[in-house]
Amino acid sequence: MIRTRTAMAVAAILSLTACATTGAPQPQRLESPPQPVVSPEIAAKYGALNDNGYQIDAVPMQYLSEDKARQQVDYWTDEKPGTVIVDPYARYLYRVLPNNKAMRYAVAVGAAGYGFTGEAHIPYQRNWPSWMPTDNMLANDPELYGPVADGLEGGPDNPLGARALYLHDDQGDTYYRIHGTMDPSSIGHATSAGCIRLFNQDIIHLAEQTDSMTKVIVLTEAESGKGTVPPGERLPRAAGTLASARTISPVAGAPASASGLPASAAATTYPLDREGENA
């Protein structure tokens, strides 16, 4: 029960930091019923499933669109098939296929998603990974990280989602992760916390195709769009940067959040997968 409450607390924190939009809410249109936004084939890719005893909910239709669905696209690169290329500024991840093609996945990019560029590899991955804050995190902010000091077991309430791919370079662990999410509304957006997240259905699909020591390239902002047009053509403009991250600012005197933590703490960036110890 204690662990369940702890996981719910973290879920509440992340939902506030990652799901709130910076703009004013738009008026709801009531004159006509909402229309389907994706084809039945796409909806089927993101249906509910059971994975290693854990139930994964279907992605709600309002969070799906044609451009967010994983799909094969044209992609020009000299990298070998199987290479993973992350474009954090366009919010897409590509797995290179033969014949100038790639499988494209939509991603959410947290603050830590801009903290590493260049080449790395994936020595291992974890199913339903656990997470634990570091001693430094606990010392710097015991009020925020204290409730999860003993860590979070893997499962639907863990913000790393169904899979995590761990990136290392020649100096060791980069603390850069490609992982699932418990917040499907964040996919396709810049968020305040985390690294590179995919729909749980997508991270499972990617992990199944990813071997140990797979090469990963994380593009810089200047390289954003590389591979999406034939060589020699001008690169498309990046979708956006961290400046558009969706956050909530603390309000003085605000009541406690649903997690039981102060609302100001719940609105604070919670970089779960950048600095924590992930197993």
VEXTORMAR-189734 format. One record per residue (C-alpha): x, y, z; residue number from 1. Coordinates in nm, 4 decimals. Layout:
N
ATOM         xx         yy         zz     k
ATOM          X          Y          Z   NUM
...
//
This chain:
279
ATOM         xx         yy         zz     k
ATOM     0.0000     0.0000     0.0000     1
ATOM     0.2838     0.2393     0.0829     2
ATOM     0.4491     0.1718    -0.2527     3
ATOM     0.1187     0.2216    -0.4309     4
ATOM     0.0706     0.5601    -0.2645     5
ATOM     0.4290     0.6526    -0.3477     6
ATOM     0.3819     0.5631    -0.7135     7
ATOM     0.0603     0.7623    -0.7232     8
ATOM     0.2452     1.0593    -0.5766     9
ATOM     0.5071     1.0452    -0.8486    10
ATOM     0.2352     1.0066    -1.1099    11
ATOM     0.0671     1.3207    -0.9825    12
ATOM     0.3955     1.5129    -0.9881    13
ATOM     0.4720     1.4072    -1.3417    14
ATOM     0.1212     1.4737    -1.4657    15
ATOM     0.1516     1.8309    -1.3473    16
ATOM     0.4980     1.8914    -1.4889    17
ATOM     0.4504     1.7149    -1.8184    18
ATOM     0.0855     1.7591    -1.9123    19
ATOM     0.0049     2.1232    -1.8471    20
ATOM     0.0076     2.3475    -2.1504    21
ATOM     0.1535     2.6962    -2.1446    22
ATOM    -0.1219     2.8534    -2.3534    23
ATOM    -0.4740     2.9481    -2.2471    24
ATOM    -0.7366     2.6724    -2.2937    25
ATOM    -0.9276     2.6907    -2.6196    26
ATOM    -1.3078     2.7111    -2.6154    27
ATOM    -1.4734     2.3769    -2.6779    28
ATOM    -1.6650     2.3411    -3.0055    29
ATOM    -1.9993     2.1756    -2.9436    30
ATOM    -2.1712     2.2223    -3.2783    31
ATOM    -2.0602     1.8825    -3.4149    32
ATOM    -1.9467     1.5527    -3.2606    33
ATOM    -1.5726     1.4782    -3.2669    34
ATOM    -1.4548     1.2926    -3.5757    35
ATOM    -1.2133     0.9969    -3.5760    36
ATOM    -0.8573     1.1240    -3.6095    37
ATOM    -0.6860     0.7994    -3.7096    38
ATOM    -0.7576     0.4967    -3.9231    39
ATOM    -0.8697     0.1665    -3.7691    40
ATOM    -0.5273     0.0227    -3.8630    41
ATOM    -0.3466     0.2841    -3.6565    42
ATOM    -0.5891     0.2477    -3.3674    43
ATOM    -0.5192    -0.1259    -3.3661    44
ATOM    -0.1448    -0.0645    -3.3260    45
ATOM    -0.2126     0.1255    -3.0049    46
ATOM    -0.4749    -0.0963    -2.8504    47
ATOM    -0.4641    -0.2429    -2.5002    48
ATOM    -0.2278    -0.5321    -2.4374    49
ATOM    -0.0898    -0.7469    -2.1601    50
ATOM     0.2876    -0.7445    -2.1293    51
ATOM     0.4691    -0.9667    -1.8817    52
ATOM     0.1653    -0.9628    -1.6563    53
ATOM     0.1142    -0.5853    -1.6738    54
ATOM    -0.1891    -0.4358    -1.8429    55
ATOM    -0.1152    -0.1527    -2.0864    56
ATOM    -0.4144     0.0624    -2.1687    57
ATOM    -0.4996     0.1608    -2.5234    58
ATOM    -0.3718     0.5045    -2.6211    59
ATOM    -0.6737     0.7380    -2.6081    60
ATOM    -0.7803     0.8493    -2.9537    61
ATOM    -0.7358     1.2172    -2.8688    62
ATOM    -0.3621     1.1579    -2.8278    63
ATOM    -0.3185     0.9769    -3.1595    64
ATOM    -0.2785     1.1226    -3.5071    65
ATOM    -0.1337     1.0100    -3.8370    66
ATOM     0.1968     1.1869    -3.7703    67
ATOM     0.2313     1.0318    -3.4224    68
ATOM     0.1763     0.6742    -3.5370    69
ATOM     0.4857     0.4645    -3.6003    70
ATOM     0.5320     0.4238    -3.9714    71
ATOM     0.7852     0.3516    -4.2414    72
ATOM     0.9155     0.6686    -4.4057    73
ATOM     1.1770     0.7714    -4.6599    74
ATOM     1.5107     0.8297    -4.4881    75
ATOM     1.8468     0.8963    -4.6485    76
ATOM     2.1521     0.7977    -4.4450    77
ATOM     2.4789     0.6106    -4.4770    78
ATOM     2.4229     0.4488    -4.1375    79
ATOM     2.3702     0.0722    -4.1283    80
ATOM     2.0186    -0.0736    -4.0931    81
ATOM     1.9305    -0.1100    -3.7259    82
ATOM     2.0955     0.2170    -3.6238    83
ATOM     1.8747     0.4341    -3.4026    84
ATOM     1.8759     0.8068    -3.4786    85
ATOM     1.7105     1.0472    -3.2348    86
ATOM     1.6024     1.3921    -3.3534    87
ATOM     1.4950     1.5603    -3.0281    88
ATOM     1.4168     1.8924    -3.1955    89
ATOM     1.1762     1.7374    -3.4457    90
ATOM     1.0513     1.4958    -3.1757    91
ATOM     1.1036     1.1838    -3.3799    92
ATOM     1.3146     0.8713    -3.3437    93
ATOM     1.4183     0.6684    -3.6479    94
ATOM     1.5316     0.3079    -3.6776    95
ATOM     1.7210     0.2790    -4.0029    96
ATOM     1.5944     0.0239    -4.2578    97
ATOM     1.7473    -0.0815    -4.5903    98
ATOM     1.6918     0.1058    -4.9174    99
ATOM     1.6622     0.4619    -4.7835   100
ATOM     1.3813     0.3809    -4.5435   101
ATOM     1.3330     0.4044    -4.1657   102
ATOM     1.0730     0.3221    -3.9059   103
ATOM     0.9717     0.6510    -3.7472   104
ATOM     0.8386     0.6881    -3.3924   105
ATOM     0.6973     1.0032    -3.2342   106
ATOM     0.8597     1.0956    -2.9021   107
ATOM     0.8259     1.3337    -2.6123   108
ATOM     1.1447     1.5176    -2.5223   109
ATOM     1.2208     1.6259    -2.1660   110
ATOM     1.4873     1.8679    -2.0482   111
ATOM     1.7435     1.5884    -2.0292   112
ATOM     1.6629     1.4917    -2.3882   113
ATOM     1.8690     1.7907    -2.5017   114
ATOM     2.1596     1.7104    -2.2708   115
ATOM     2.3457     1.4664    -2.4948   116
ATOM     2.4350     1.4651    -2.8649   117
ATOM     2.6621     1.2484    -3.0732   118
ATOM     2.7175     0.8743    -3.0900   119
ATOM     2.6461     0.6109    -2.8288   120
ATOM     2.5395     0.2487    -2.8098   121
ATOM     2.2829     0.0432    -2.6193   122
ATOM     2.4608    -0.2250    -2.4142   123
ATOM     2.1393    -0.3416    -2.2495   124
ATOM     1.7713    -0.2740    -2.2034   125
ATOM     1.5231    -0.3459    -1.9255   126
ATOM     1.1626    -0.4600    -1.9244   127
ATOM     0.9488    -0.2567    -1.6836   128
ATOM     1.2542    -0.0883    -1.5284   129
ATOM     1.2725     0.0320    -1.1717   130
ATOM     1.3965     0.3741    -1.0694   131
ATOM     1.5688     0.5161    -0.7604   132
ATOM     1.6790     0.8744    -0.6832   133
ATOM     2.0501     0.9273    -0.6272   134
ATOM     2.1978     1.0337    -0.2935   135
ATOM     2.2679     1.3722    -0.4474   136
ATOM     1.9029     1.4183    -0.5447   137
ATOM     1.7888     1.3243    -0.1948   138
ATOM     2.0407     1.5608    -0.0330   139
ATOM     1.9532     1.8532    -0.2590   140
ATOM     1.5763     1.8197    -0.2353   141
ATOM     1.4641     1.5808     0.0403   142
ATOM     1.1087     1.7169     0.0386   143
ATOM     1.0588     1.6334    -0.3273   144
ATOM     1.2507     1.3069    -0.3517   145
ATOM     1.2009     1.1799     0.0040   146
ATOM     0.8689     1.0058    -0.0724   147
ATOM     1.0445     0.7934    -0.3357   148
ATOM     1.3746     0.7446    -0.1492   149
ATOM     1.3345     0.3656    -0.1605   150
ATOM     1.2762     0.3730    -0.5330   151
ATOM     0.9896     0.2717    -0.7548   152
ATOM     0.9366    -0.0802    -0.8784   153
ATOM     0.8710    -0.1309    -1.2456   154
ATOM     0.5099    -0.1264    -1.3497   155
ATOM     0.2344     0.0891    -1.4989   156
ATOM     0.2880     0.3611    -1.2343   157
ATOM     0.6597     0.3946    -1.3072   158
ATOM     0.7392     0.6904    -1.5350   159
ATOM     0.9977     0.4883    -1.7309   160
ATOM     0.7168     0.2806    -1.8767   161
ATOM     0.7337    -0.0671    -2.0273   162
ATOM     1.0939    -0.0616    -2.1516   163
ATOM     1.4110     0.1425    -2.1130   164
ATOM     1.7104     0.1457    -2.3464   165
ATOM     2.0299     0.2642    -2.1776   166
ATOM     2.2843     0.4665    -2.3741   167
ATOM     2.6581     0.4378    -2.3100   168
ATOM     2.9527     0.5932    -2.4901   169
ATOM     3.3288     0.5395    -2.4643   170
ATOM     3.3255     0.7044    -2.1204   171
ATOM     3.0465     0.4875    -1.9801   172
ATOM     2.6857     0.5594    -1.8915   173
ATOM     2.5556     0.8780    -2.0519   174
ATOM     2.2474     0.8767    -1.8222   175
ATOM     2.0478     0.9220    -2.1428   176
ATOM     1.7468     0.6928    -2.1746   177
ATOM     1.4972     0.5984    -2.4416   178
ATOM     1.1931     0.4677    -2.2607   179
ATOM     0.8170     0.4345    -2.2381   180
ATOM     0.5757     0.6586    -2.0564   181
ATOM     0.2703     0.6511    -1.8328   182
ATOM     0.1586     0.9803    -1.9907   183
ATOM     0.0536     0.9256    -2.3548   184
ATOM    -0.0615     1.2877    -2.3810   185
ATOM     0.3033     1.3993    -2.3728   186
ATOM     0.4068     1.2270    -2.6954   187
ATOM     0.4928     1.4746    -2.9688   188
ATOM     0.5607     1.7535    -2.7194   189
ATOM     0.8516     1.9073    -2.5335   190
ATOM     0.8100     1.8470    -2.1599   191
ATOM     0.9795     1.9637    -1.8452   192
ATOM     1.1193     1.6285    -1.7306   193
ATOM     1.2643     1.3104    -1.8678   194
ATOM     1.4759     1.2073    -2.1676   195
ATOM     1.3192     1.0491    -2.4779   196
ATOM     0.9833     0.8803    -2.4249   197
ATOM     0.7617     0.6785    -2.6577   198
ATOM     0.4137     0.5348    -2.6301   199
ATOM     0.4475     0.2069    -2.4398   200
ATOM     0.3265     0.0218    -2.7488   201
ATOM     0.6068     0.1852    -2.9486   202
ATOM     0.8884     0.1308    -2.7004   203
ATOM     0.7980    -0.2384    -2.6884   204
ATOM     0.8071    -0.2504    -3.0694   205
ATOM     1.1425    -0.0672    -3.0814   206
ATOM     1.2971    -0.2785    -2.8054   207
ATOM     1.2052    -0.5982    -2.9895   208
ATOM     1.4021    -0.4733    -3.2918   209
ATOM     1.7022    -0.3455    -3.0931   210
ATOM     2.0019    -0.5707    -3.0321   211
ATOM     2.2710    -0.5267    -2.7700   212
ATOM     2.5362    -0.2737    -2.8768   213
ATOM     2.3028    -0.1087    -3.1296   214
ATOM     2.4492     0.2228    -3.2443   215
ATOM     2.2586     0.5391    -3.1512   216
ATOM     2.3049     0.8880    -3.2919   217
ATOM     2.1451     1.1883    -3.1206   218
ATOM     2.1263     1.4870    -3.3551   219
ATOM     2.2066     1.8450    -3.2632   220
ATOM     1.9629     2.1279    -3.3299   221
ATOM     2.1627     2.2240    -3.6415   222
ATOM     2.1295     1.8653    -3.7683   223
ATOM     1.7552     1.8402    -3.7008   224
ATOM     1.5742     1.6972    -4.0006   225
ATOM     1.8862     1.5269    -4.1336   226
ATOM     1.7916     1.2189    -4.3341   227
ATOM     1.4347     1.3275    -4.4040   228
ATOM     1.5256     1.4857    -4.7380   229
ATOM     1.7623     1.3632    -5.0124   230
ATOM     2.1273     1.4679    -4.9835   231
ATOM     2.1851     1.8231    -5.0985   232
ATOM     1.8362     1.9497    -5.0183   233
ATOM     1.7728     2.2048    -4.7455   234
ATOM     1.6814     2.0583    -4.4075   235
ATOM     1.3279     2.1237    -4.2790   236
ATOM     1.2847     2.3543    -3.9836   237
ATOM     1.2859     2.1863    -3.6429   238
ATOM     0.9529     2.1403    -3.4676   239
ATOM     1.0651     2.3256    -3.1545   240
ATOM     1.2939     2.3235    -2.8534   241
ATOM     1.2710     2.3119    -2.4794   242
ATOM     1.1406     2.6675    -2.4813   243
ATOM     0.8003     2.5247    -2.5666   244
ATOM     0.7999     2.2736    -2.2804   245
ATOM     0.4692     2.2483    -2.1032   246
ATOM     0.5017     2.3410    -1.7367   247
ATOM     0.3047     2.4783    -1.4444   248
ATOM     0.4535     2.7540    -1.2345   249
ATOM     0.4129     2.7323    -0.8579   250
ATOM     0.1516     2.9657    -0.7135   251
ATOM     0.2101     3.1171    -0.3717   252
ATOM    -0.0361     2.9876    -0.1164   253
ATOM    -0.1647     2.7145    -0.3465   254
ATOM    -0.3176     2.4079    -0.1761   255
ATOM    -0.1494     2.0710    -0.1674   256
ATOM    -0.1662     1.8595    -0.4817   257
ATOM    -0.3489     1.5304    -0.5139   258
ATOM    -0.0249     1.3540    -0.4256   259
ATOM    -0.0221     1.5071    -0.0800   260
ATOM     0.2944     1.7037    -0.1607   261
ATOM     0.2859     2.0828    -0.1685   262
ATOM     0.1621     2.2116    -0.5025   263
ATOM     0.4876     2.4030    -0.5447   264
ATOM     0.6799     2.0764    -0.5205   265
ATOM     0.4406     1.9035    -0.7592   266
ATOM     0.5017     2.1793    -1.0144   267
ATOM     0.8780     2.1419    -0.9932   268
ATOM     1.0685     1.9678    -1.2707   269
ATOM     1.1118     1.6033    -1.1724   270
ATOM     1.4021     1.4645    -1.3827   271
ATOM     1.3359     1.0995    -1.3130   272
ATOM     1.5437     0.9335    -1.5773   273
ATOM     1.8321     1.1788    -1.6181   274
ATOM     1.9982     1.1570    -1.2777   275
ATOM     1.8280     0.8705    -1.0987   276
ATOM     1.9679     0.5232    -1.0721   277
ATOM     1.7755     0.3031    -1.3109   278
ATOM     1.7864    -0.0719    -1.2994   279
//
